[in-house]
């Protein structure tokens, strides 16, 4: 919360710089991709992946993980105008969140040229004994298990403040933005229908992926 603005935006630039490589690495390597690709290994360093046309597709890269706020999410959406942006708001202590999180990689693989995915972790509660950085190992462990291949922001804003700002009742929650940068739909607990046979308010398979596929099928404005 008390980081200098310059430090935060320097981290944002690193995160955004790694997007293209992180997104493209979710699926088979494109035949037109350059023979040398730089992939993010962390918020302050990069790792080089080398391949030629005769080699196997590049391995899925490690996700880029940076500390930040919802303002950084907004900057991410703005930086990806022209693409569909999917932002997953989650925490390692939320079992439904972790259960659904692997589908975010599924979306990234669907069309890495026209889709940009981002995970926003809200594990930090504001406790002085447990600063945001202390959750890094837990977050990285989950990301490894779900084979994450997209940028991840670990919130330095306490979760309750994030919920108040977004008027969010709970997590999991997923925001889908159109190519124009506008919010198309937010999926959260408010969509839960007690009269329905469904146990969850939404799922990627039933709700989010079909919406994104529909957006992909629309002709450009």
C-alpha positions as CSV (number, residue, x, y, z in Angstrom):
1,X,0.0,0.0,0.0
2,X,2.9,2.4,0.7
3,X,5.0,1.5,-2.4
4,X,6.2,4.5,-4.5
5,X,4.2,5.1,-7.6
6,X,7.3,4.8,-9.8
7,X,8.1,1.4,-8.4
8,X,4.5,0.2,-9.0
9,X,4.4,1.4,-12.6
10,X,7.8,-0.1,-13.3
11,X,6.4,-3.4,-12.2
12,X,3.4,-2.9,-14.5
13,X,5.6,-2.2,-17.4
14,X,7.5,-5.5,-16.7
15,X,4.2,-7.4,-16.4
16,X,2.8,-5.9,-19.7
17,X,6.0,-6.5,-21.5
18,X,5.8,-10.2,-20.7
19,X,2.2,-10.6,-21.8
20,X,2.8,-11.5,-25.4
21,X,5.2,-14.3,-24.6
22,X,3.2,-15.6,-21.7
23,X,0.0,-15.7,-23.7
24,X,1.5,-17.3,-26.8
25,X,3.2,-20.0,-24.8
26,X,-0.1,-21.5,-23.7
27,X,-0.7,-23.3,-26.9
28,X,1.3,-24.9,-29.7
29,X,3.9,-22.6,-31.1
30,X,2.8,-20.5,-34.1
31,X,4.5,-21.4,-37.4
32,X,5.1,-17.7,-38.0
33,X,6.6,-17.0,-34.6
34,X,10.1,-15.8,-34.6
35,X,12.8,-18.4,-34.0
36,X,13.9,-16.7,-30.8
37,X,11.4,-15.8,-28.1
38,X,11.9,-14.2,-24.7
39,X,9.6,-15.4,-22.0
40,X,9.0,-13.9,-18.5
41,X,10.6,-15.9,-15.6
42,X,9.5,-13.4,-13.0
43,X,8.7,-9.7,-12.4
44,X,12.4,-8.6,-12.6
45,X,14.0,-11.1,-14.9
46,X,13.6,-13.0,-18.2
47,X,14.5,-16.4,-19.5
48,X,15.3,-17.1,-23.1
49,X,13.7,-19.9,-25.0
50,X,15.5,-20.9,-28.3
51,X,13.9,-23.0,-31.0
52,X,14.1,-23.5,-34.8
53,X,11.5,-24.5,-37.3
54,X,12.4,-28.2,-36.9
55,X,12.1,-28.3,-33.1
56,X,9.2,-29.2,-30.9
57,X,6.8,-26.3,-29.9
58,X,8.2,-24.2,-27.1
59,X,7.4,-25.4,-23.6
60,X,4.8,-23.5,-21.6
61,X,6.6,-20.7,-19.9
62,X,6.5,-19.9,-16.2
63,X,3.8,-17.3,-15.4
64,X,5.0,-13.8,-14.7
65,X,4.1,-12.8,-11.1
66,X,4.1,-9.1,-9.9
67,X,2.8,-7.2,-6.9
68,X,0.2,-4.6,-7.8
69,X,-3.3,-3.2,-7.4
70,X,-6.6,-3.1,-9.4
71,X,-5.2,0.0,-11.1
72,X,-2.6,-2.3,-12.7
73,X,-5.5,-4.5,-13.9
74,X,-7.1,-1.5,-15.5
75,X,-3.7,-0.7,-17.2
76,X,-3.5,-4.2,-18.4
77,X,-7.0,-4.0,-20.0
78,X,-6.1,-0.7,-21.6
79,X,-2.8,-2.0,-22.9
80,X,-4.6,-4.9,-24.6
81,X,-7.2,-3.0,-26.6
82,X,-8.2,-5.0,-29.6
83,X,-8.2,-8.2,-27.7
84,X,-10.7,-9.9,-25.4
85,X,-9.4,-9.7,-21.9
86,X,-10.4,-12.1,-19.1
87,X,-9.5,-11.3,-15.5
88,X,-9.9,-14.0,-12.9
89,X,-10.1,-12.7,-9.3
90,X,-9.1,-15.5,-6.9
91,X,-7.2,-16.5,-3.8
92,X,-5.4,-19.7,-2.8
93,X,-7.8,-20.1,0.2
94,X,-10.8,-20.2,-2.1
95,X,-11.4,-23.8,-3.2
96,X,-13.9,-22.9,-6.0
97,X,-11.4,-20.4,-7.3
98,X,-8.6,-22.9,-7.4
99,X,-10.9,-25.5,-9.0
100,X,-11.9,-23.2,-11.8
101,X,-8.5,-21.5,-12.3
102,X,-7.1,-24.2,-14.8
103,X,-9.8,-23.1,-17.3
104,X,-8.1,-19.7,-17.6
105,X,-5.2,-21.4,-19.4
106,X,-7.8,-23.1,-21.6
107,X,-9.1,-19.7,-22.6
108,X,-5.6,-18.5,-23.3
109,X,-4.9,-21.5,-25.6
110,X,-8.2,-20.9,-27.4
111,X,-6.8,-17.9,-29.4
112,X,-3.6,-16.4,-27.9
113,X,-3.6,-13.7,-30.6
114,X,-7.0,-12.3,-29.7
115,X,-7.3,-13.2,-26.0
116,X,-5.3,-11.9,-23.1
117,X,-5.8,-13.5,-19.7
118,X,-4.8,-12.2,-16.3
119,X,-5.2,-13.6,-12.7
120,X,-5.6,-11.2,-9.8
121,X,-4.8,-12.8,-6.5
122,X,-6.5,-11.3,-3.3
123,X,-4.9,-13.5,-0.6
124,X,-3.6,-10.4,1.3
125,X,-5.9,-9.4,4.1
126,X,-4.1,-6.3,5.4
127,X,-2.4,-8.0,8.3
128,X,1.0,-6.6,9.3
129,X,2.2,-10.1,10.3
130,X,1.4,-11.3,6.8
131,X,2.4,-8.7,4.1
132,X,1.6,-9.3,0.5
133,X,5.0,-10.7,-0.4
134,X,4.5,-13.5,2.2
135,X,1.9,-15.1,-0.1
136,X,4.2,-15.4,-3.0
137,X,5.2,-19.0,-2.4
138,X,1.6,-20.1,-1.9
139,X,0.5,-18.4,-5.1
140,X,3.4,-19.8,-7.1
141,X,2.6,-23.3,-5.8
142,X,-1.0,-23.1,-7.1
143,X,0.1,-21.6,-10.4
144,X,2.5,-24.5,-11.0
145,X,-0.2,-27.0,-10.2
146,X,-2.8,-25.4,-12.6
147,X,-0.1,-24.9,-15.2
148,X,-0.7,-21.2,-15.4
149,X,0.7,-19.5,-18.5
150,X,-0.5,-15.9,-18.1
151,X,0.4,-12.8,-16.1
152,X,-0.5,-12.8,-12.4
153,X,-0.9,-9.9,-10.1
154,X,-0.7,-10.5,-6.3
155,X,-2.7,-7.6,-4.8
156,X,-1.0,-5.3,-2.3
157,X,-4.4,-3.9,-1.4
158,X,-6.3,-5.8,1.4
159,X,-9.0,-8.1,0.0
160,X,-11.8,-6.2,1.8
161,X,-10.8,-3.0,0.1
162,X,-10.7,-4.6,-3.3
163,X,-14.2,-6.0,-2.7
164,X,-15.5,-2.6,-1.7
165,X,-14.0,-0.9,-4.6
166,X,-15.4,-3.4,-7.1
167,X,-18.7,-3.8,-5.2
168,X,-17.9,-7.5,-5.3
169,X,-19.8,-9.8,-3.0
170,X,-17.3,-12.6,-3.0
171,X,-14.9,-14.7,-5.0
172,X,-14.4,-16.4,-7.4
173,X,-15.2,-13.7,-9.9
174,X,-14.3,-13.2,-13.5
175,X,-14.4,-10.1,-15.6
176,X,-14.6,-10.3,-19.4
177,X,-13.7,-7.2,-21.4
178,X,-14.4,-6.7,-25.1
179,X,-11.8,-5.5,-27.7
180,X,-12.9,-2.0,-27.0
181,X,-11.8,-2.2,-23.4
182,X,-15.3,-2.1,-22.0
183,X,-16.6,-4.7,-19.5
184,X,-18.9,-7.1,-21.3
185,X,-19.9,-9.1,-18.2
186,X,-18.7,-9.9,-14.7
187,X,-19.4,-13.3,-13.3
188,X,-19.8,-13.5,-9.5
189,X,-21.9,-14.8,-6.7
190,X,-24.8,-12.4,-7.6
191,X,-25.6,-14.7,-10.5
192,X,-26.4,-17.6,-8.3
193,X,-30.0,-18.8,-8.7
194,X,-31.2,-20.9,-5.7
195,X,-34.0,-22.3,-7.9
196,X,-31.6,-23.7,-10.4
197,X,-30.1,-27.2,-10.4
198,X,-26.6,-25.7,-10.7
199,X,-24.4,-25.7,-7.6
200,X,-22.3,-22.8,-8.7
201,X,-23.2,-19.3,-9.8
202,X,-21.1,-19.8,-12.9
203,X,-18.4,-22.0,-14.4
204,X,-15.9,-21.5,-17.1
205,X,-17.2,-24.4,-19.1
206,X,-20.9,-23.4,-19.0
207,X,-20.6,-19.6,-19.0
208,X,-17.3,-17.9,-19.5
209,X,-15.8,-19.9,-22.4
210,X,-19.0,-19.8,-24.4
211,X,-19.2,-16.1,-23.9
212,X,-15.6,-15.6,-25.1
213,X,-16.2,-17.9,-28.1
214,X,-19.2,-15.8,-29.0
215,X,-17.2,-12.6,-28.8
216,X,-14.5,-14.2,-31.0
217,X,-17.1,-15.0,-33.6
218,X,-18.3,-11.4,-34.0
219,X,-17.0,-9.4,-36.9
220,X,-14.6,-6.6,-35.9
221,X,-16.2,-3.1,-35.5
